[in-house]
Amino acid sequence: MEEEQNLTTGSVPKKLIIFALPLLFANLLQSFYSIVDMLVVGNIVGETGLAAISNASMISFIINSICIGVTMGGTVLIAQYKGANDEQGQSETVGTLFAISLIASFIVTIIGLIVYKPLFHILNVPAASMQDACEYMKIICCGTVFVFGYNAVCSIMKGFGDSKSPLYFVAIATVVNVILDLILVGPFNMGTAGAAYATIFSQGVSLFVSIIHLKRKKFVFDFKIKHFAIKSDKLITVLKVGLPTAIQMVIVNISYLLITGMLNYFGVSVAAASGVGLKVNTFAGMPCWAFGQAVTAMVGQNVGANDIERVRKTTKIGLYLNVSVTLIAIIIVQLFAEQIIMLFEPESQEVIKDGVLYLRMCCGINSLIYAAMYTFDSFAIGVGSANVAMINALLDAVFIRLSVSWILAFIIHIGFTGIYIGQAVSPVLPAIVGLIYFKSKSWEKKKLIHHAERSVGQP
């Protein structure tokens, strides 16, 4: 495909920026159509609908995390095969990844439909929002196959060095989602269910268009049924990277789910404010994710090409770029914090006040340190050491975010502000661990001989 980039040659800063920019815009658009759900529901349905989507979104984040995590193994393996110029390995990995994604989507759908309602009870979802939250989540679970399929296609493209095509597909999904949100939630009066249907349908359209795009291009995979087969060696290698990455992302999102449960204890206003704050913080973190994904793809290709010095240089420059861009996003959010919250809930002074406090503490402190942590995690995943990122997720989510939040809010009794503090400081230790691993140079001992999987997932 002409959109593919060879990330093993040329200027590292230029290649990172060129690769990251389409990912940034894609991430912004993806976050935007999620925020549109909350904007439309918040202004039409009101506070209860906003709290319902805030809680349901936490579970849908977990589903998305499983999809992204599992398919990330495909990105890394394809990138390393790309760097090693092994087309057969590339094709077999693509077929294996598609097959894994289809099977996993059905498993996740069934589990999601079984557990979402008990989870809402555990999370103390406000009674006024429970029905809307359940209806939203049931629809989202049924559309998991589209989420898996789309993430598989995007992971494949990123492994080949193509970050532009995913942007086009997300743009299509965004337009469809916004139009359907305005129609289904408003004139059709479908409430939160309308927002869920809009999200699922737009993802389905995006998947369909992306597959048509690949079939029309000169692509290494021919989409014949017989090639949608799981190759055992590719399966093992993809899962060596994909499972720890999925576990890492699930741990983080479950921690946010439990944090949401803690915040629900303080009432609907705090739940709604924190949900909006998390959405905005996620939106501000899009540049961080884009540069992280660029680092993973570029590191992967250079591991495949056995260019360790370029791997090191990619990570350092990725860190500088990530922190710089994240700082700009933080400044913008801090300058317009109150106005941003009022977009979602213009009437409730409690929601506005608590939402601004969330942005001051979590976006102001957390995001900058998170940018460093995420860069080192992305590097670790790219070289095949996904276990390092998983350990960092445990440190971030369990040992710091949950523990500090619980102690401050319910032992020391400083209220929900303590939960905000716990979230703000959570990435500090993982960022230090990531830096130590990068400086240790132990990862440099991996040596690619003939096939990329020889270097992936080894300790």
Sequence and secondary structure as in RCSB ss.txt:
>XXXX:A:sequence
MEEEQNLTTGSVPKKLIIFALPLLFANLLQSFYSIVDMLVVGNIVGETGLAAISNASMISFIINSICIGVTMGGT
VLIAQYKGANDEQGQSETVGTLFAISLIASFIVTIIGLIVYKPLFHILNVPAASMQDACEYMKIICCGTVFVFGY
NAVCSIMKGFGDSKSPLYFVAIATVVNVILDLILVGPFNMGTAGAAYATIFSQGVSLFVSIIHLKRKKFVFDFKI
KHFAIKSDKLITVLKVGLPTAIQMVIVNISYLLITGMLNYFGVSVAAASGVGLKVNTFAGMPCWAFGQAVTAMVG
QNVGANDIERVRKTTKIGLYLNVSVTLIAIIIVQLFAEQIIMLFEPESQEVIKDGVLYLRMCCGINSLIYAAMYT
FDSFAIGVGSANVAMINALLDAVFIRLSVSWILAFIIHIGFTGIYIGQAVSPVLPAIVGLIYFKSKSWEKKKLIH
HAERSVGQP
>XXXX:A:secstr
 TT   TTSS HHHHHHHHHHHHHHHHHHHHHHHHHHHHHHHHHT HHHHHHHHHHHHHHHHHHHHHHHHHHHHH
HHHHHHHHTT HHHHHHHHHHHHHHHHHHHHHHHHHHHHHHHHHHHHTT  HHHHHHHHHHHHHHHHTHHHHHHH
HHHHHHHHHTT  HHHHHHHHHHHHHHHHHHHHHTTTT  HHHHHHHHHHHHHHHHHHHHHHHHHHS  S    G
GG    HHHHHHHHHHHHHHHHHHHHHHHHHHHHHHHHHTT HHHHHHHHHHHHHHHHHTHHHHHHHHHHHHHHH
HHHHTT HHHHHHHHHHHHHHHHHHHHHHHHHHHHTHHHHHHHH SS HHHHHHHHHHIIIIIIIIHHHHHHHHH
HHHHHHHHT HHHHHHHHHIIIIIIIIHHHHIIIIIS  THHHHHHHHHHTTHHHHHHHHHHHHH GGGG    S
 GGGTSS  
